[in-house]
Amino acid sequence: MNPPKSPLVYGPTDQPVNSGSASSDQPSLRASVPLWIVAAALAATWFLNLKLLLSHDPLSRALQLGADLAKEQALKAIPQDWMGWLAQPVIQLINEYVTPYAVTGKALMASWALTLGVIIPAAVTLLAFVGIHLVLRITGGAPGGWRATARSVGMCLGASDLAVLAWTWWQVAYGDDFFSRALGLGVGLLAIRLIALAWLLIDITERHRLGALRVLLLGVPSLLLSLAFSALLAFAWGLWFTSGFALTALR
C-alpha cells in the first residue's frame, strides 16, 4: 500500500516547506509578461489613437461643411437660365478659395493629432515610470526592481489608453444625439482614467510591497494630482470628438 501524501515538500536545504507556499512563490502572469510585448502594445494603441483622430478631423469637416454651404447658396442665387454655363465656374472659384485653408488646417490638425494621440501618451508613460521609480528609490526602495515598475506603468496606462480608444470609437460609431454622445464620452473618459490610476496605485503597492505610510503620504496625493492632469487630457480628447458630434448635428 502506498504511503499517504504529505503536504510538505523538501527544499534545497532539506527543510520541510509547505507546498502551498512553494506554489505561491511562482511568478505571476503579470510579472512574466515580457517588457517588449508591453511596449509593442503601447505603440500599437498610440498608432490607433492617431488613426482615429485623423479620421475625425473637426477642422477639415468644418471647412468642407462651409464650402458645401457656400456652393449651395451660390447655386440658389444663380438664375435658372444661367445655370448651365455659370454653375461650374462658381463651384471652381469656391474650391480655389477654400483649398489653401483646407490644406493648412489639415496640416495643423495632423500635428495636433500626433501630439494628442502619440506624443503626450508616450511622454506621460515615460515620465510616470521614471518619476514613480525614482520616488520609490528615494523614499525607501523599490524591492520589485525597475522592471516591476515598468510593467505596472505600461500595463495600467496602456490598458487605460486602449479603453479610451474603444469607448471613443463606440461613441463615434453608435452614439445617438449630440448631448448623449458628448455626455457619455466625457463621463466615460473620466471614469476610465480614475479606474486606471487607482489600479496603478494598487499594482505598484503590491509589486513593491509598500507600507501604509508611503501609500498614504505619497500614493494618494500622487493619485489626486494625476487625476487632475488626466482630466485636462480627457477634456482635450473629448473636445476633438465633441466638435465632430456638433458638426454632424448641423448637417
C-alpha positions as CSV (number, residue, x, y, z in Angstrom):
1,M,0.0,0.0,0.0
2,N,1.3,3.5,-1.0
3,P,2.1,5.8,1.9
4,P,-0.2,8.8,2.3
5,K,0.9,12.0,0.5
6,S,2.4,14.7,2.7
7,P,1.6,18.4,2.2
8,L,5.2,19.1,3.0
9,V,8.0,19.2,0.4
10,Y,11.7,19.5,1.0
11,G,13.7,22.4,-0.4
12,P,17.3,22.6,-1.3
13,T,18.3,22.8,2.4
14,D,16.3,19.7,3.3
15,Q,13.9,21.7,5.4
16,P,10.2,21.0,5.1
17,V,8.4,23.7,3.2
18,N,4.6,23.9,2.8
19,S,3.7,23.0,-0.8
20,G,1.0,25.7,-0.9
21,S,3.6,28.5,-0.2
22,A,6.0,27.0,-2.7
23,S,3.4,27.3,-5.4
24,S,2.5,30.8,-4.4
25,D,6.2,31.9,-5.0
26,Q,5.9,31.1,-8.7
27,P,6.0,34.3,-10.9
28,S,2.5,35.6,-11.7
29,L,1.2,36.1,-15.2
30,R,1.7,39.9,-14.9
31,A,5.3,39.6,-13.8
32,S,6.1,37.1,-16.6
33,V,4.8,39.4,-19.5
34,P,8.0,40.5,-21.4
35,L,8.5,44.2,-21.5
36,W,8.8,44.2,-25.3
37,I,5.2,43.0,-25.5
38,V,4.1,45.8,-23.3
39,A,6.0,48.3,-25.4
40,A,4.6,46.9,-28.6
41,A,1.0,47.0,-27.3
42,L,1.5,50.6,-26.2
43,A,2.9,51.6,-29.6
44,A,0.0,49.9,-31.4
45,T,-2.5,51.7,-29.2
46,W,-1.0,55.1,-29.9
47,F,-0.9,54.4,-33.6
48,L,-4.6,53.6,-33.5
49,N,-5.2,56.8,-31.5
50,L,-3.6,58.8,-34.3
51,K,-5.6,57.0,-36.9
52,L,-8.9,57.6,-35.1
53,L,-8.1,61.3,-34.6
54,L,-7.1,61.9,-38.2
55,S,-10.2,60.2,-39.5
56,H,-12.4,62.5,-37.4
57,D,-10.7,65.8,-38.0
58,P,-13.2,68.5,-37.0
59,L,-11.5,71.4,-38.7
60,S,-11.4,69.7,-42.1
61,R,-15.0,68.7,-41.7
62,A,-16.0,72.3,-40.7
63,L,-14.2,73.7,-43.8
64,Q,-15.9,71.1,-46.0
65,L,-19.2,71.9,-44.5
66,G,-18.7,75.6,-45.0
67,A,-17.7,75.1,-48.7
68,D,-20.7,72.9,-49.3
69,L,-23.0,75.5,-47.8
70,A,-21.4,78.3,-49.9
71,K,-21.8,76.3,-53.1
72,E,-25.4,75.6,-52.2
73,Q,-26.2,79.2,-51.5
74,A,-24.4,80.4,-54.6
75,L,-26.2,77.9,-56.9
76,K,-29.5,79.1,-55.5
77,A,-28.7,82.7,-56.4
78,I,-27.9,81.8,-60.0
79,P,-30.9,82.2,-62.3
80,Q,-32.1,79.0,-63.9
81,D,-31.3,80.2,-67.4
82,W,-27.7,80.9,-66.5
83,M,-27.2,77.6,-64.5
84,G,-25.7,75.7,-67.4
85,W,-22.7,78.0,-68.1
86,L,-22.2,79.7,-64.7
87,A,-22.6,76.9,-62.1
88,Q,-19.3,75.2,-62.8
89,P,-17.1,78.4,-62.7
90,V,-18.8,79.4,-59.4
91,I,-18.1,76.0,-57.9
92,Q,-14.5,76.1,-59.1
93,L,-14.0,79.6,-57.7
94,I,-15.2,78.5,-54.2
95,N,-12.9,75.4,-54.3
96,E,-9.9,77.6,-55.2
97,Y,-10.7,79.9,-52.3
98,V,-11.2,77.1,-49.8
99,T,-8.4,74.8,-50.8
100,P,-5.5,76.7,-49.2
101,Y,-7.3,77.0,-45.9
102,A,-8.2,73.3,-46.1
103,V,-4.6,72.3,-46.7
104,T,-3.3,74.5,-43.9
105,G,-6.0,73.3,-41.5
106,K,-5.3,69.7,-42.3
107,A,-1.6,70.1,-41.6
108,L,-2.3,71.9,-38.3
109,M,-4.8,69.3,-37.1
110,A,-2.4,66.5,-38.1
111,S,0.3,67.9,-35.9
112,W,-2.2,68.3,-33.1
113,A,-3.4,64.7,-33.6
114,L,0.2,63.5,-33.4
115,T,0.7,65.4,-30.2
116,L,-2.6,64.4,-28.6
117,G,-2.6,60.7,-29.7
118,V,1.1,59.8,-29.6
119,I,3.5,62.3,-28.1
120,I,1.5,63.1,-24.9
121,P,0.6,59.5,-24.0
122,A,4.2,58.4,-24.7
123,A,5.6,61.2,-22.6
124,V,3.2,60.6,-19.7
125,T,4.0,56.9,-19.7
126,L,7.8,57.5,-19.7
127,L,7.6,60.3,-17.0
128,A,5.3,58.2,-14.8
129,F,7.8,55.3,-14.9
130,V,10.8,57.5,-14.2
131,G,9.0,59.6,-11.5
132,I,7.4,56.7,-9.7
133,H,10.6,54.5,-9.6
134,L,12.8,57.5,-8.6
135,V,10.5,58.5,-5.7
136,L,10.3,54.9,-4.5
137,R,14.1,54.5,-4.5
138,I,14.5,57.8,-2.6
139,T,11.8,57.1,0.0
140,G,12.6,53.6,1.0
141,G,13.5,51.4,-2.0
142,A,11.7,49.5,-4.8
143,P,12.0,45.8,-3.9
144,G,10.4,44.7,-7.1
145,G,13.0,46.5,-9.3
146,W,12.7,48.8,-12.3
147,R,11.1,46.1,-14.4
148,A,8.2,45.7,-12.0
149,T,7.6,49.5,-12.1
150,A,7.8,49.4,-15.9
151,R,5.3,46.6,-16.2
152,S,3.0,48.2,-13.8
153,V,3.0,51.6,-15.5
154,G,2.9,50.1,-19.0
155,M,0.1,47.7,-18.4
156,C,-2.1,50.1,-16.4
157,L,-1.7,53.2,-18.6
158,G,-1.7,51.1,-21.7
159,A,-5.0,49.4,-20.7
160,S,-6.4,52.9,-20.0
161,D,-5.4,54.2,-23.4
162,L,-6.9,51.2,-25.1
163,A,-10.1,51.6,-23.1
164,V,-10.3,55.3,-24.0
165,L,-9.8,54.3,-27.7
166,A,-12.5,51.7,-27.6
167,W,-15.0,53.9,-25.8
168,T,-14.4,56.8,-28.1
169,W,-14.9,54.6,-31.2
170,W,-18.1,53.2,-29.7
171,Q,-19.5,56.7,-29.2
172,V,-18.5,57.9,-32.7
173,A,-19.9,54.8,-34.4
174,Y,-23.0,54.0,-32.4
175,G,-23.9,57.2,-30.4
176,D,-27.3,58.8,-30.7
177,D,-27.9,62.5,-30.4
178,F,-25.3,65.2,-29.7
179,F,-25.9,65.5,-26.0
180,S,-25.9,61.8,-25.2
181,R,-22.7,61.3,-27.2
182,A,-20.9,64.2,-25.6
183,L,-22.0,63.4,-22.1
184,G,-21.3,59.7,-22.5
185,L,-17.8,60.4,-23.9
186,G,-16.9,62.8,-21.1
187,V,-18.1,60.6,-18.2
188,G,-16.6,57.5,-19.8
189,L,-13.2,59.2,-20.2
190,L,-13.0,60.4,-16.6
191,A,-14.2,57.0,-15.2
192,I,-11.6,55.1,-17.3
193,R,-8.7,57.4,-16.1
194,L,-9.8,57.2,-12.5
195,I,-10.0,53.4,-12.6
196,A,-6.6,53.2,-14.3
197,L,-4.9,55.4,-11.8
198,A,-6.4,53.6,-8.8
199,W,-5.3,50.3,-10.4
200,L,-1.8,51.7,-10.9
201,L,-1.5,52.7,-7.2
202,I,-2.7,49.2,-6.1
203,D,-0.4,47.4,-8.5
204,I,2.6,49.5,-7.5
205,T,1.8,48.8,-3.9
206,E,1.6,45.1,-4.5
207,R,4.7,44.8,-6.6
208,H,6.9,46.7,-4.3
209,R,5.3,45.8,-1.0
210,L,4.8,49.4,0.0
211,G,3.8,50.2,3.6
212,A,0.7,52.1,4.6
213,L,2.7,55.2,5.3
214,R,4.2,55.5,1.9
215,V,0.8,54.8,0.3
216,L,-0.9,57.4,2.4
217,L,1.7,60.2,2.1
218,L,2.9,59.5,-1.5
219,G,0.4,57.4,-3.3
220,V,-2.9,59.2,-2.5
221,P,-1.6,62.7,-3.2
222,S,0.0,61.5,-6.5
223,L,-3.3,59.8,-7.4
224,L,-5.2,63.1,-6.9
225,L,-2.6,65.1,-8.8
226,S,-2.5,62.6,-11.7
227,L,-6.3,62.6,-11.8
228,A,-6.4,66.4,-12.3
229,F,-3.9,66.2,-15.1
230,S,-5.8,63.3,-16.7
231,A,-9.0,65.4,-16.6
232,L,-7.2,68.1,-18.7
233,L,-6.1,65.4,-21.2
234,A,-9.6,64.0,-21.3
235,F,-11.0,67.4,-21.9
236,A,-8.7,68.0,-24.9
237,W,-9.5,64.5,-26.3
238,G,-13.2,64.9,-25.7
239,L,-13.3,68.4,-27.3
240,W,-11.8,67.0,-30.5
241,F,-14.7,64.5,-30.9
242,T,-17.4,66.6,-29.4
243,S,-16.7,69.2,-32.2
244,G,-17.3,66.5,-34.7
245,F,-20.5,65.5,-33.0
246,A,-21.7,69.1,-33.2
247,L,-20.8,69.2,-37.0
248,T,-22.7,66.0,-37.5
249,A,-25.8,67.5,-35.8
250,L,-25.6,70.6,-38.0
251,R,-25.8,68.6,-41.2
